[in-house]
Amino acid sequence: MSKLIHEKYAKLLVNYCLAVKKNDKVYVTSSYLADPLLREVAKEIYIAGGIPVLNLELQGINDLALQFGEEHQLAWVNPLKKYAMENFDCYLNIRAPFEKGDDEKESADAVKFKIHQQAQQEINKIYFERTGNGSMRRSLCQYPTQAGADDARMSLEDYENFVYQSCNLFGENPVEKWLEVRTTQQAYVDRLNKADMVQYKGPNIDISFSVKGRTWINSDGRANMPSGEVFSAPVEDSVNGKVYFTYPTIYMGKDVVGITLEVKDGEIISWHAEEGQEVLDKVFSIEGARKWGEVAVGTNYNIQRITRNILFDEKIGGSIHMAVGQSYHQCGGKNESTVHWDMITDMRAGGEIWADGEKIYENGYFLI
């Protein structure tokens, strides 16, 4: 892809998403595969007066702990990452995944995985507190690699075009496009923030929840790039109903397809997957994972197909998603967990959203 696209992407991330200013310390994580974008990002951070600090991943390095680590190693908390989460002004995570080798495809041992997840609770808590109160600005984005293209079942060229189109990077002024998204979505947020009870209803879903006292957020590309969603955190014990998630997802490196969940008074009481049941079983053994952390509506109509990447899939225009586990503090959510797993269902064929008895959404579009 051309240098111009990387320049536009970096300017969007640094100046719009993170709004980097003089003396801001910016923690950037990625893999070395994103080198062309990382160079442009570092340049833009310096131009803005900030201080970039890069943490780059090597292929397979994160799998080694789960393969060979003992309990004391899995339970270790990285003090450098903790310091960055406690003290830096901005956090940019550029996903640039490697292709998985045959020796990396085996599912992690459940006991080891749980130890490792529990060890991250302290850092996760700091991260969610600081992003929730606004003391650390963050952005999550994607650099197109062959692994991402393979997951999406696309050629690398088609996947590059998909990623950059989803971010509005082919337009003359990407920031202007995202400001238009902000204006459009604000009308949805304003209506939802007046609601007490919300119901998602359709062929695959009949679930209700209270959002009284909670805040709906207009996700306009600053915290995620791309974005295009509105989201909140349900009152923890108010969620009731049943949902079948039509779209497949990947979690812990495994495909999970056809998830059905039944919920009573906020607690997931039964779960089933047509494929990947062992992943559901493993995740729901983790503290806080059987409660809901997020309810949301995807509004990015540049995204109309599944890519098996939640950064894009949860934004599909005409879908809703719900996340089990960790709540967003900025929404008023109280549930805590090392898990935050978004699950998506299509609303374009008979889906409805009701707010306090008024239909505000039908067949994939708001009626506002």
C-alpha positions as CSV (number, residue, x, y, z in Angstrom):
1,M,0.0,0.0,0.0
2,S,1.2,3.5,-0.8
3,K,3.1,5.7,1.7
4,L,0.3,8.3,1.4
5,I,-2.2,5.9,3.0
6,H,0.2,5.3,5.9
7,E,0.8,9.0,6.3
8,K,-3.0,9.7,6.4
9,Y,-3.5,6.8,8.8
10,A,-0.8,8.0,11.2
11,K,-2.2,11.6,11.1
12,L,-5.7,10.3,11.9
13,L,-4.5,8.2,14.8
14,V,-2.2,10.7,16.3
15,N,-4.1,14.0,15.8
16,Y,-7.8,12.9,15.8
17,C,-7.9,9.6,17.8
18,L,-5.4,10.4,20.5
19,A,-5.2,14.2,20.1
20,V,-1.5,14.1,21.1
21,K,-0.1,17.3,22.4
22,K,3.2,18.6,23.7
23,N,4.9,16.4,26.4
24,D,2.3,13.6,26.1
25,K,4.0,10.2,26.7
26,V,2.5,7.8,24.1
27,Y,2.8,4.0,24.7
28,V,2.6,2.2,21.3
29,T,2.2,-1.6,21.1
30,S,2.3,-3.6,17.9
31,S,4.3,-6.2,16.0
32,Y,7.2,-5.4,13.8
33,L,5.0,-6.2,10.8
34,A,3.5,-2.8,11.1
35,D,6.8,-1.1,10.5
36,P,5.6,1.2,7.7
37,L,2.8,2.6,9.8
38,L,4.8,2.7,13.0
39,R,7.4,5.0,11.4
40,E,4.8,7.4,10.3
41,V,3.1,7.3,13.7
42,A,6.3,8.0,15.5
43,K,7.0,10.9,13.2
44,E,3.5,12.4,13.8
45,I,3.9,12.0,17.6
46,Y,7.2,14.0,17.4
47,I,5.6,16.6,15.2
48,A,2.8,17.0,17.8
49,G,5.4,17.4,20.6
50,G,4.8,14.0,22.2
51,I,7.2,11.3,23.3
52,P,6.6,7.9,21.6
53,V,7.6,4.7,23.4
54,L,7.3,1.5,21.3
55,N,6.8,-2.1,22.5
56,L,7.1,-4.5,19.6
57,E,6.0,-8.1,19.5
58,L,8.0,-11.0,18.0
59,Q,6.3,-13.9,16.4
60,G,5.0,-16.5,18.9
61,I,6.6,-14.8,21.9
62,N,3.3,-14.5,23.8
63,D,2.5,-18.2,23.4
64,L,5.8,-19.3,25.0
65,A,4.6,-18.5,28.6
66,L,1.5,-20.7,28.2
67,Q,3.5,-23.4,26.6
68,F,6.5,-23.5,28.9
69,G,5.8,-21.2,31.9
70,E,5.4,-22.4,35.5
71,E,3.0,-20.9,37.9
72,H,5.4,-18.3,39.3
73,Q,6.2,-17.2,35.8
74,L,2.6,-17.0,34.6
75,A,1.6,-15.0,37.7
76,W,4.3,-12.4,37.2
77,V,3.1,-8.8,36.5
78,N,5.2,-6.9,34.0
79,P,6.3,-3.7,35.8
80,L,7.1,-1.8,32.6
81,K,3.6,-2.3,31.3
82,K,2.1,-1.4,34.6
83,Y,4.2,1.8,34.7
84,A,2.9,2.8,31.3
85,M,-0.7,2.1,32.2
86,E,-0.3,4.1,35.4
87,N,1.7,7.1,34.0
88,F,1.4,7.5,30.2
89,D,-1.0,10.0,28.7
90,C,-1.9,7.9,25.6
91,Y,-2.0,4.3,24.6
92,L,-2.1,3.2,20.9
93,N,-2.5,-0.5,20.1
94,I,-1.9,-1.3,16.5
95,R,-2.9,-4.9,15.8
96,A,-0.6,-6.5,13.3
97,P,-0.9,-10.2,13.8
98,F,1.4,-12.9,12.6
99,E,0.4,-16.1,10.8
100,K,0.1,-19.0,13.2
101,G,2.6,-21.9,12.8
102,D,1.4,-25.4,13.4
103,D,3.1,-25.5,16.8
104,E,1.2,-22.4,17.9
105,K,-2.3,-23.6,17.1
106,E,-2.9,-25.8,20.1
107,S,-5.3,-24.4,22.7
108,A,-3.7,-23.2,25.9
109,D,-3.9,-25.3,29.0
110,A,-7.0,-24.2,30.9
111,V,-5.2,-23.9,34.3
112,K,-2.3,-22.0,32.9
113,F,-4.6,-19.7,31.0
114,K,-6.6,-18.9,34.2
115,I,-3.4,-18.2,36.2
116,H,-2.1,-15.9,33.5
117,Q,-5.5,-14.1,33.1
118,Q,-5.8,-13.5,36.9
119,A,-2.3,-12.0,36.9
120,Q,-3.4,-9.4,34.5
121,Q,-6.2,-8.2,36.7
122,E,-4.2,-5.4,38.3
123,I,-3.1,-3.9,35.0
124,N,-6.6,-4.4,33.5
125,K,-8.1,-2.5,36.4
126,I,-5.7,0.4,36.0
127,Y,-6.4,0.5,32.2
128,F,-10.2,0.5,32.6
129,E,-10.1,3.1,35.4
130,R,-7.8,5.5,33.5
131,T,-9.6,5.1,30.1
132,G,-12.9,5.4,32.0
133,N,-12.0,8.6,33.7
134,G,-10.3,10.1,30.7
135,S,-6.8,10.4,32.3
136,M,-5.4,8.1,29.5
137,R,-6.6,8.4,25.9
138,R,-6.4,5.2,24.0
139,S,-6.9,4.0,20.4
140,L,-7.1,0.5,19.0
141,C,-6.6,0.0,15.3
142,Q,-5.5,-2.6,12.7
143,Y,-2.6,-2.9,10.3
144,P,-3.4,-5.3,7.5
145,T,-1.2,-8.4,7.5
146,Q,-1.6,-11.8,5.8
147,A,-2.9,-13.3,9.0
148,G,-5.7,-10.8,9.2
149,A,-6.5,-11.4,5.5
150,D,-6.5,-15.1,6.1
151,D,-8.9,-14.8,9.0
152,A,-11.2,-12.6,6.8
153,R,-11.0,-15.1,3.9
154,M,-9.6,-12.3,1.7
155,S,-6.6,-11.7,-0.4
156,L,-4.1,-9.3,1.3
157,E,-4.8,-6.7,-1.3
158,D,-8.6,-6.9,-0.8
159,Y,-8.1,-6.9,3.0
160,E,-5.9,-3.8,2.8
161,N,-8.6,-2.0,0.9
162,F,-11.3,-3.2,3.4
163,V,-9.3,-2.0,6.4
164,Y,-8.6,1.4,4.9
165,Q,-12.1,1.9,3.5
166,S,-13.5,1.1,7.0
167,C,-11.4,3.9,8.4
168,N,-12.5,6.4,5.7
169,L,-8.9,6.7,4.6
170,F,-9.6,6.9,0.8
171,G,-11.4,10.1,1.2
172,E,-9.8,13.5,0.9
173,N,-10.3,14.4,4.5
174,P,-10.8,11.4,6.9
175,V,-11.2,13.6,9.9
176,E,-14.2,15.3,8.3
177,K,-15.8,12.0,7.6
178,W,-15.5,10.9,11.3
179,L,-16.9,14.2,12.4
180,E,-20.0,13.5,10.3
181,V,-20.2,10.1,12.0
182,R,-20.1,11.9,15.4
183,T,-23.0,14.2,14.5
184,T,-25.2,11.4,13.1
185,Q,-24.6,9.1,16.1
186,Q,-25.2,11.8,18.6
187,A,-28.9,11.7,17.8
188,Y,-29.0,8.0,18.6
189,V,-27.1,8.5,21.9
190,D,-29.3,11.4,22.9
191,R,-32.4,9.2,22.5
192,L,-30.9,6.2,24.3
193,N,-29.7,8.3,27.2
194,K,-33.4,9.1,27.9
195,A,-34.3,5.5,28.2
196,D,-34.7,3.3,31.3
197,M,-35.5,-0.1,29.7
198,V,-34.2,-1.3,26.3
199,Q,-35.2,-4.5,24.5
200,Y,-33.4,-6.2,21.6
201,K,-35.9,-8.2,19.7
202,G,-35.9,-10.3,16.5
203,P,-35.6,-13.8,15.0
204,N,-32.4,-14.5,16.9
205,I,-32.9,-12.4,20.1
206,D,-35.3,-11.4,22.8
207,I,-33.4,-9.8,25.6
208,S,-34.2,-6.8,27.8
209,F,-32.1,-4.8,30.2
210,S,-32.1,-1.6,32.2
211,V,-29.8,1.3,31.4
212,K,-31.2,3.6,34.0
213,G,-28.4,5.7,35.4
214,R,-26.0,4.4,32.8
215,T,-24.5,6.4,29.9
216,W,-24.5,5.6,26.2
217,I,-21.3,6.6,24.4
218,N,-21.0,7.9,20.9
219,S,-18.0,5.9,19.5
220,D,-16.9,8.1,16.7
221,G,-13.4,6.7,15.8
222,R,-11.4,8.2,18.7
223,A,-11.1,5.1,21.0
224,N,-11.3,2.6,18.1
225,M,-10.3,3.1,14.5
226,P,-12.4,2.1,12.7
227,S,-15.5,2.7,14.8
228,G,-19.1,3.3,14.2
229,E,-21.1,2.2,17.2
230,V,-23.0,3.4,20.2
231,F,-22.6,1.5,23.4
232,S,-23.4,1.3,27.1
233,A,-23.2,-1.0,30.1
234,P,-26.5,-2.6,31.3
235,V,-27.5,-2.5,35.0
236,E,-25.8,-5.7,36.1
237,D,-28.8,-7.7,37.5
238,S,-31.4,-6.4,35.0
239,V,-30.5,-8.5,31.9
240,N,-33.1,-11.2,31.1
241,G,-33.8,-13.3,28.0
242,K,-32.2,-15.4,25.4
243,V,-30.0,-14.7,22.4
244,Y,-28.4,-16.5,19.5
245,F,-25.4,-14.8,18.1
246,T,-25.5,-15.3,14.3
247,Y,-21.9,-14.2,13.6
248,P,-18.9,-16.4,14.3
249,T,-16.0,-15.1,16.4
250,I,-12.5,-16.0,17.5
251,Y,-11.5,-16.1,21.1
252,M,-8.3,-17.5,22.6
253,G,-7.3,-18.3,19.0
254,K,-10.2,-20.6,18.5
255,D,-13.3,-20.3,16.3
256,V,-16.6,-20.1,18.2
257,V,-19.7,-20.4,16.1
258,G,-23.4,-20.4,16.9
259,I,-23.4,-19.2,20.5
260,T,-26.7,-19.4,22.4
261,L,-26.9,-17.8,25.8
262,E,-29.8,-17.7,28.3
263,V,-29.8,-15.0,31.0
264,K,-31.7,-14.6,34.2
265,D,-31.4,-11.5,36.4
266,G,-28.1,-10.6,34.9
267,E,-26.4,-14.0,35.2
268,I,-25.8,-16.3,32.2
269,I,-27.3,-19.5,33.3
270,S,-26.8,-21.7,30.2
271,W,-24.5,-21.5,27.2
272,H,-24.1,-23.5,24.1
273,A,-21.9,-23.2,20.9
274,E,-22.3,-25.2,17.7
275,E,-18.6,-25.0,17.5
276,G,-16.1,-24.1,20.2
277,Q,-18.0,-25.2,23.3
278,E,-14.8,-25.8,25.2
279,V,-13.9,-22.1,24.8
280,L,-17.2,-21.1,26.3
281,D,-16.7,-23.5,29.2
282,K,-13.2,-22.1,29.8
283,V,-14.2,-18.5,29.7
284,F,-17.3,-18.9,31.9
285,S,-15.1,-20.4,34.6
286,I,-13.4,-17.0,34.9
287,E,-14.6,-14.6,37.6
288,G,-17.1,-12.0,36.3
289,A,-17.4,-13.5,32.8
290,R,-21.0,-14.7,33.3
291,K,-22.3,-11.2,33.7
292,W,-22.7,-8.5,31.0
293,G,-20.3,-5.7,30.5
294,E,-21.6,-4.0,27.3
295,V,-24.6,-3.5,25.1
296,A,-24.1,-1.9,21.7
297,V,-25.3,-1.2,18.2
298,G,-23.0,-1.3,15.1
299,T,-23.4,1.6,12.6
300,N,-20.5,1.4,10.2
301,Y,-22.1,0.5,6.9
302,N,-18.7,0.4,5.2
303,I,-18.4,-3.0,7.1
304,Q,-21.0,-5.5,5.7
305,R,-19.2,-8.8,6.1
306,I,-17.6,-10.9,8.9
307,T,-13.8,-10.8,9.1
308,R,-13.4,-12.8,12.3
309,N,-11.8,-9.7,13.9
310,I,-14.0,-8.1,16.6
311,L,-12.5,-4.6,15.9
312,F,-14.4,-4.6,12.6
313,D,-17.1,-7.2,13.1
314,E,-18.8,-5.5,16.1
315,K,-19.2,-2.3,14.0
316,I,-21.1,-4.0,11.2
317,G,-23.9,-1.7,10.1
318,G,-27.2,-3.4,11.0
319,S,-25.9,-5.5,13.9
320,I,-26.0,-5.4,17.7
321,H,-23.4,-6.8,20.0
322,M,-23.2,-7.6,23.7
323,A,-20.1,-8.3,25.7
324,V,-19.7,-10.6,28.6
325,G,-17.3,-9.7,31.4
326,Q,-15.6,-6.3,32.1
327,S,-17.8,-3.2,32.0
328,Y,-16.8,0.2,30.7
329,H,-16.5,2.5,33.7
330,Q,-17.3,5.6,31.6
331,C,-20.7,4.1,31.0
332,G,-21.3,3.6,34.7
333,G,-20.7,-0.2,34.6
334,K,-19.6,-2.0,37.7
335,N,-18.8,-5.6,36.6
336,E,-15.1,-6.5,36.7
337,S,-13.4,-9.3,34.9
338,T,-10.2,-10.1,32.9
339,V,-12.6,-11.1,30.1
340,H,-14.3,-8.7,27.7
341,W,-15.8,-10.7,24.9
342,D,-18.1,-9.2,22.3
343,M,-20.7,-11.4,20.5
344,I,-22.6,-10.2,17.5
345,T,-26.0,-10.8,15.9
346,D,-27.5,-9.6,12.7
347,M,-30.6,-7.3,13.0
348,R,-31.1,-6.6,9.2
349,A,-33.9,-9.2,8.8
350,G,-36.6,-8.4,11.3
351,G,-34.5,-7.0,14.2
352,E,-35.9,-4.3,16.4
353,I,-34.8,-2.1,19.3
354,W,-37.4,-0.8,21.7
355,A,-36.7,2.0,24.3
356,D,-39.4,2.3,27.1
357,G,-42.0,0.7,24.7
358,E,-41.1,2.8,21.7
359,K,-39.6,1.2,18.6
360,I,-36.5,3.2,17.7
361,Y,-34.7,0.8,15.3
362,E,-35.9,-1.7,12.6
363,N,-34.2,-4.0,10.1
364,G,-30.7,-2.7,10.8
365,Y,-31.4,1.1,11.0
366,F,-32.3,3.6,13.6
367,L,-35.7,5.3,13.1
368,I,-34.4,8.5,14.6
